[in-house]
């Protein structure tokens, strides 16, 4: 089991008091617990929520969770979705309930959050050389015999630092050699010969580290296209086979082969389907994370489901609601959501709908042209019907930089009924 069902930490989230920390929530909910507010099933549009307010679609969230569960099962993949996207333990739990092996994370703080809420299997997609963090990981491994932790190694120096920090540990830390996606890519070992040297260093630290597999991130392949991505993934699989043939995985009971961002998981499924028979069972671990909310921009464009539409389609689950606060001319309007509220690192938000007096219609003739800290700049054409006081629903691009601006996010059904609240920890 990859989640500690005995933890009550998630239940305690419902006991947190609603107050000024949580933007967008009804001012008259001050002092209620989150659970009490959720039980009231207030309407996002008519029961006191203040703009700007970010909402998740209850139906689309469930659709996305179920779709990736089906997809990974169909392709024989274990799934450790990247938790950095949401940093929401409630969503971690739902991902595990939908079949995830565990949760991928990027830095030690994120691991501490996940452990505080009962996550039993964690894949750290980074080399970890911070001595204090390593000692904490060692203590967690000693405290909980069911805790499974795997992280990257990508240098001999990194192995040396890890070994020094972990002296005296009761359980070795499981590591996978990260193969870089090419010259000029991000992290990872550049050549197979250097990978072997890193693996040798791990073998020399047998008391503190255990080599259990190989991993990488195909999203960093330079000038990525299907041929280049497939070629890189085949290198990764070949590296695992070579290590296995050389006996480098002695002492483990399965071989981890891991890859997979949110843009090329179809290529991962293709290549991992052809992993040759190795001396041990293979854990084919996919790590895509943006699927949970999807988006209306970057990931809508690059999702592999565009290439394999017969396998389904993710649905954008986020909508940021803002209010028109200024209409200085026929060509311009301003809404009260800006950089503090909306992702803008990949694309500006997209004006989708206008709400007025309980009626919703397409935001025809309205486009976002810029963001200030607290304002969205809107260009309006003659057909745009926009007044001060209207609500505008904005689609967003890039889930990772949408979640991190909101500590408590309402989950609303299609009619606006808020049925839950998702707490984030960035």
N, C-alpha and C positions, 0 to 999 in steps of 0.2 A: 504494500500500500504506500502511495507516495504522498499521503496527507495524513496528519495525525488527527484522527476523528475525535480524540478525547479532548482536544484543546477547546477552551471556552473563550479564547481571545477574540474570535470573530463575533461571538454572541455579545461580548462586551462593547463592540462598536455600536450596537443599537442603544447602549446606555449613555453614550456621549451626549452632552447637552448642546442644543442648537444655540449659537450666539453669533457675535460679530465676526468670528473667524471665517464663516462660510458665506461667501457672497452669493447673491441671487435668491437665497431662501427667504420665505415670508418674514417680515419684521415681527409680526405678531406670533411667530413660532418661538420666539426667544424663551429659553428656559425649558422647553419641551425636550425630551430625549429624541434621538433620531428614530428610535422605534415607535414612539408615540406619534411623531409627525408622519411616519410612513403609514401607520394604522389609520390616520385620518383620510388617506387617499385623496389628497387635495388635487385640484386641477391646475396644471402648469399655467394656464392662460387666464383663469378667472378667480383663483383662490389665494392671491396675495404674493405670488412670486415676483421678484423685482428684477428688472433688466440691468445689465446683461446677465443671462443665465444659460449655462450649457446643460443640455439634456441628452441622455442616451435613450434610444428607442428600445423598449423592452422586447418587442417582437424581432427586431433586426439583430439585436444582441444574441438572442437565443438561436436565431437562424444561423448566424456565423459560427457559433460554438458547435452546433450540430453538424454543419457542413464540413468543418475541418475534422471533426471526429470521424465522419463517414469517409472522407478522403484518405486520411492516414490509415484507417483500417483496410480500405480497399487496396492500398498499395503496400501493405505490410510494413508500415513505418511506425516506430515509436515516436512519441511527440512530446517535446519539452518546449512549449511556446515561450518566447522571450518576454519575461515579466517586466523588463525596463519600459515597455510600451505603456503599460497602465500603472504599474506599482500599486495595484489594488488587490489586496489579499482576498477580498470577496470574489474577484474575478479569477484569481489563481485557483480558489476552491472550485469554482464552476468549471474551469478548464480541466481540472483533475477529474471532476465528476463526469465530464464528457470524454474521458478516456486518456487524458494526458499522462505520460510516464512521470513527469515532474515539471519543474519550471527552470528555464534558463535565466541567468542574470549576468550583470556585467561588472559590478564593483562590490566590495565587501559590505557597504552599508545596505545595499539591496538584499544581500544574503541575510543580514541580521533582521531585516523586515520580514522576509519570507519565513525565517525560522521562528520569529516571535508569533507568527500565525499558523505554525504547525506544518510547514512544508517539509516533507521527508526526503525528497530527491531534488537535488539542485545541480545544475550544470553551469559552471562559471565560464563564460566565453571570453576569457582573458587569462593571461599569465598573472599569477598572484605572488608578489614578492614583498609585500608589506609584512614585516615581522609580527607586528601586533595583531594584524588580521589573521595571519597564519596560526598564531598561538590560540586565538579565539576559535578558529575552525577546528584545531586539534582538540580543544576542550569540548566542543560540541560533538565531535566524533566519539570522544570518550564517554560523554554523558548519555548519548542516545545510540544504542547499538544498531538501530534501524535507519539512522541517518546515512544517506548516500550522497557523497559530494565528489564531483569531478571537475577539474579545471585544466586549462591549457598550460603547456610549457612551450616556449619558442626560442630558448637560448640556453647554452651551457651555464652562463652566468646566472640566469634565472633559477636554474636547478640548484646551483650552489647556494644561492640566497635562501631558497626554500628549505633545503636540507639543513642549513645552519639554524634557521628559525624553528624547525620542527624537531630538533634533537630532544630525545626523551619522550616523544609522543607514543601513545599506546597503540594507535592505529595509523598505518601509512595513508597519505593523501593520494587518491587516485588521480592520475594525470593522463592527458592525451597530447600528443605532439601536434601542434598547429602547423599545417602546411600553408604557406602564403599563396595567395591567388595569382601571383605573378610579380615580376619586377615592378616596383613603384606602387604596389598594393599596400594595404595597411600593415597589420602585424603578421607574424608567422615566419617560419623558417623558409628560406628562399629555394634551397635545393634539397634533393633527396639525400645527398651525402651529408649535408649539415643536419638533416633530420636524424640520420643514423648517429651522428655525434651527440645530439641531444638525448636520444634514446640511451646511448651508452652512459651518459652522465646520470640519467635516471636509474639505470641498473646499478651504478656505483653508490646510489643513495637508497639502497634497498630497505633500510630500516624506516625511512621517513616518507618515501615516495613509491608508488607502484604504477607502472605503465600499463594502461588498459585499452589504449586505442589511438586513433588519429582523428583529426577534425579540421575544419576550415570554414571559410565564409565565401561562397561563390559570388556574392553581391559585390565583392571588391575586384572581380576579374577586370583588368583594364580593357576598355572598349568592348564591354560585354555584349555578346550575341549568343544565340543558341550553340553554335559550334564551339566557341571559346569556353563557354560555361561547361558544356559537356566534357570537353577535353580536360579542363581543370579537375572536374569531379572524378574522371577516370584516373587521373594521376593520384588523387586521394585514395581511391580504392586500391590502386596498385601498390601504394605505400603500405597500406594495411596488410595486403597479401605478402609483401616482401618482409615486413616485420614479423609476421606470423611464421613464415618459412624459416626465418632466422632464430625462432624461439624466443622472441622478445616479450611475448605475452604470458610467459610462465608465471604462475602464481595468481592468475585471475580466472574467473569462471565464464566470462564472456568478453568479446572484443567490441569496443565501442567505435563506430564509424559515424561521424556527425557532420552535418552541414545544414544549410537551408535558411535563407532569409525569406522575405515576403514577395520577392519578385521572380524567383527561379525555382520554387519548390517542385514544379513539374519536372525540371531537369534532374533534381535530386531523386525524385521518384523513379525516373527512367534509368539512371545510372545505378542507383542502389538496388534496383530489381535484379541487376546482373552481377552483384557481388559474388565472387566464386566461393565454393565451399572452403571454409577455413577450419582450423583445428578445434575451434570452439564456436559456440553460438555467437551470432553477430547481433548487436543492438544497433539497428539502423535508426539513428536519432535525428529527427527533423526539428528545427528550432524557430520556425516562423512565428512572429508575434503580432504584427499589425492587423491580422485578420479579425481580431476580437471586436474592434469597432469599425475596421476598414475606413475609407474616407471618400470624399467627393473630388479628390485631386490626384496627387501622385500615385497612390496605390490603386485607385480606380483605373489609371492608365497602364500600370505595369503588372497588375495581378496576373498570375499564370492562368487563371480561369478565362481570360480573354483568348488564350491559345487553345484551351480545352473546354469550350463552353458546354460540351455534353456532360461535364462533371459537376456543373452547377455554377453559381455565381454568388460572391459575397455582396452584402448590402451595407451601404454607409449608415452607421448607427448614430453618429453625432449630428446635432444641430445646435448652433449657437443663436440664441434669441437676443436681439438688441432692439432698442426703441429709437425711432426718428426723433431727434431733439432739436434739429435746425433744418430749415428749408430756405436758405438765403436767396436762391434763384431757381428758375425753371430747369436749369442744367445741373443743379447740385443739391445734395442733401447730406446730413451727417447723422450717424447713429452712435449710440453711447457704448460701443465695444471697440477696443483697440488692441494694441500689442500685449497688454496685460491679460487679455482674455482669449485671444485667437491665435492659432498657429499661423506663422507667416514666413517661416524659413524656406519653404519650398514653393508655395503659391499663396497669393492673397485669398481671403475667404470669397465664397461665391454667393451672391444674393439669389435665393431660391424662391421664397414666398413672402407675401405681405399679409399680415393679419390686421383686420379692423372690425371692431364690433362683433367679434366672434366668427367672422367670415375670413377664410383663407383663400388666396388666389396667387397665381404665379407672379414673380417679381419682374414682370415684363418691363424692359427698358431701364432696369436698375443694375448697375455694376459697381463693384468695389474697385477703386483706383489707388487707394493707399490707406495706411493705418498710422495714426498717431498713438501715443501711449493709451489714451482712453477714447479715441474717436475712430470710426470708420468713415473714410471719405467715399461718398457715393456719387457717381455720375448718373444723371437721369435724362433720358431722351423724351421727346414730346408725348409718347404713349405711356410714360410712367405715371401712375396714379399713386403718389406718395404724399402723405401729410404728416405734420408734426403729431406725435402720439402713436402713430402706427408702429406695430412690431414687424421687424424684418427677420426672417429665418435665414441663417447663413450656413452654407456647407463649408467644410474645412478640409485642408490638405495636410497630411502627416499626423497620424494618431499620437506619436510619441510626444510631440510638442503641443498637443491639445490637452491631453490628460494632465500634464505637469503644471498647468495654470489654475487647476481647480482642485480643492481639497475634498469637497463633498458634492457629488454629481447626482442630480435627480434622474431616476430611470422612469420614463413615462410611456404609457401605452398610447396607441394611435389616437385615442380621443383626448389625450392630455392628462389622463389620470396618472398621478405619480405613485408608483407601487413600491419603490425601493430607493435607496441612496447608496452610492458607491464612494467609499472613503479611499483616498490616495495618500501615499507616503513617499514623497520625493525629497 
